[in-house]
Amino acid sequence: MAIKNKKPWTIRPTHPGEMLREDFLPDNGLTTAGSAQALGVSRRTINKVLRDKRAISLVMVLRLARLFGNTPEFWFNAQRAYDLSQAKLNYQTDIEKIKPLRGA
């Protein structure tokens, strides 16, 4: 059973790239190039994530969890929360046009 949240979000969830850029890389003394090498990805790939231009993939979730010693769920949930908030912002008007089924 789920409890409905009727209050609108007041704070936009943080993109995982911002978390990496502002917290994880500096705290671990990593540069863009260093993090790309440690993760086994190209600098272009990590740069797009760091600039919030690319979502982190499931494989990247696993790479980040391994590198930083946290869980894949931490990274996956961060991306999920960001994506859901963006979808709500971008498609709210369209979604509100849908008439719920009875009993829903």
C-alpha positions as a Markdown table, in Angstrom:
| # | Residue | x | y | z |
|---|---|---|---|---|
| 1 | Met | 0.0 | 0.0 | 0.0 |
| 2 | Ala | 1.4 | 3.4 | -1.0 |
| 3 | Ile | 0.7 | 6.7 | 0.7 |
| 4 | Lys | 0.0 | 9.5 | -1.7 |
| 5 | Asn | 2.1 | 12.6 | -1.5 |
| 6 | Lys | -0.3 | 15.4 | -2.1 |
| 7 | Lys | 2.3 | 18.2 | -1.5 |
| 8 | Pro | 4.1 | 19.4 | -4.5 |
| 9 | Trp | 7.9 | 19.1 | -4.6 |
| 10 | Thr | 9.5 | 22.3 | -3.4 |
| 11 | Ile | 13.1 | 21.4 | -4.1 |
| 12 | Arg | 14.2 | 19.9 | -7.4 |
| 13 | Pro | 16.2 | 16.7 | -6.9 |
| 14 | Thr | 19.9 | 17.0 | -7.7 |
| 15 | His | 21.2 | 15.5 | -10.9 |
| 16 | Pro | 23.8 | 12.8 | -10.2 |
| 17 | Gly | 26.3 | 14.7 | -12.3 |
| 18 | Glu | 26.1 | 17.7 | -9.9 |
| 19 | Met | 26.6 | 15.3 | -7.0 |
| 20 | Leu | 29.7 | 14.0 | -8.6 |
| 21 | Arg | 31.0 | 17.4 | -9.6 |
| 22 | Glu | 30.4 | 19.1 | -6.3 |
| 23 | Asp | 31.0 | 16.4 | -3.8 |
| 24 | Phe | 32.4 | 13.0 | -4.9 |
| 25 | Leu | 35.2 | 14.1 | -7.2 |
| 26 | Pro | 36.6 | 16.9 | -5.1 |
| 27 | Asp | 36.3 | 14.9 | -1.9 |
| 28 | Asn | 38.3 | 12.1 | -3.5 |
| 29 | Gly | 40.8 | 14.3 | -5.3 |
| 30 | Leu | 39.6 | 13.3 | -8.8 |
| 31 | Thr | 39.6 | 15.3 | -12.0 |
| 32 | Thr | 37.4 | 14.7 | -15.0 |
| 33 | Ala | 40.2 | 12.7 | -16.7 |
| 34 | Gly | 41.0 | 10.9 | -13.5 |
| 35 | Ser | 37.5 | 9.8 | -12.9 |
| 36 | Ala | 37.0 | 8.8 | -16.5 |
| 37 | Gln | 40.1 | 6.6 | -16.2 |
| 38 | Ala | 39.0 | 5.1 | -12.8 |
| 39 | Leu | 35.6 | 4.3 | -14.2 |
| 40 | Gly | 36.8 | 2.9 | -17.5 |
| 41 | Val | 34.8 | 5.4 | -19.6 |
| 42 | Ser | 35.8 | 8.2 | -22.0 |
| 43 | Arg | 36.4 | 11.8 | -20.8 |
| 44 | Arg | 33.6 | 12.8 | -23.1 |
| 45 | Thr | 31.1 | 10.5 | -21.3 |
| 46 | Ile | 32.0 | 11.6 | -17.8 |
| 47 | Asn | 32.1 | 15.3 | -18.9 |
| 48 | Lys | 28.5 | 15.0 | -20.2 |
| 49 | Val | 27.4 | 13.5 | -16.9 |
| 50 | Leu | 29.2 | 16.2 | -14.9 |
| 51 | Arg | 27.5 | 18.9 | -16.9 |
| 52 | Asp | 24.1 | 17.4 | -16.4 |
| 53 | Lys | 23.8 | 16.7 | -20.1 |
| 54 | Arg | 23.6 | 12.9 | -19.8 |
| 55 | Ala | 21.8 | 10.6 | -17.4 |
| 56 | Ile | 23.8 | 7.9 | -15.7 |
| 57 | Ser | 23.1 | 4.5 | -17.2 |
| 58 | Leu | 22.6 | 1.3 | -15.3 |
| 59 | Val | 26.2 | 0.3 | -16.1 |
| 60 | Met | 27.4 | 3.7 | -14.9 |
| 61 | Val | 25.4 | 3.2 | -11.7 |
| 62 | Leu | 27.4 | 0.0 | -11.1 |
| 63 | Arg | 30.7 | 1.6 | -11.9 |
| 64 | Leu | 30.1 | 4.6 | -9.6 |
| 65 | Ala | 29.0 | 2.3 | -6.7 |
| 66 | Arg | 32.1 | 0.3 | -7.1 |
| 67 | Leu | 34.4 | 3.3 | -7.3 |
| 68 | Phe | 33.0 | 5.2 | -4.4 |
| 69 | Gly | 32.1 | 2.2 | -2.2 |
| 70 | Asn | 28.4 | 3.0 | -1.9 |
| 71 | Thr | 25.4 | 1.1 | -3.4 |
| 72 | Pro | 24.1 | 1.0 | -6.9 |
| 73 | Glu | 20.7 | 1.9 | -5.4 |
| 74 | Phe | 22.1 | 5.2 | -4.2 |
| 75 | Trp | 23.0 | 6.3 | -7.7 |
| 76 | Phe | 20.0 | 4.7 | -9.4 |
| 77 | Asn | 17.5 | 6.4 | -7.0 |
| 78 | Ala | 19.3 | 9.7 | -7.5 |
| 79 | Gln | 18.8 | 9.4 | -11.3 |
| 80 | Arg | 15.2 | 8.2 | -10.9 |
| 81 | Ala | 14.2 | 11.1 | -8.7 |
| 82 | Tyr | 15.8 | 13.6 | -11.1 |
| 83 | Asp | 14.1 | 12.0 | -14.1 |
| 84 | Leu | 10.7 | 11.8 | -12.5 |
| 85 | Ser | 10.8 | 15.5 | -11.4 |
| 86 | Gln | 11.8 | 16.6 | -14.9 |
| 87 | Ala | 9.0 | 14.5 | -16.5 |
| 88 | Lys | 6.5 | 16.0 | -14.1 |
| 89 | Leu | 7.7 | 19.5 | -14.9 |
| 90 | Asn | 7.8 | 19.0 | -18.7 |
| 91 | Tyr | 4.5 | 17.0 | -19.1 |
| 92 | Gln | 2.4 | 18.2 | -16.2 |
| 93 | Thr | -0.2 | 19.8 | -18.5 |
| 94 | Asp | -0.5 | 16.7 | -20.7 |
| 95 | Ile | -0.7 | 14.4 | -17.7 |
| 96 | Glu | -3.5 | 16.4 | -16.0 |
| 97 | Lys | -5.7 | 16.0 | -19.2 |
| 98 | Ile | -5.9 | 12.2 | -18.5 |
| 99 | Lys | -9.1 | 11.2 | -16.7 |
| 100 | Pro | -8.4 | 8.6 | -14.0 |
| 101 | Leu | -10.4 | 5.3 | -14.2 |
| 102 | Arg | -13.0 | 4.9 | -11.6 |
| 103 | Gly | -11.6 | 3.6 | -8.3 |
| 104 | Ala | -8.1 | 4.7 | -9.1 |
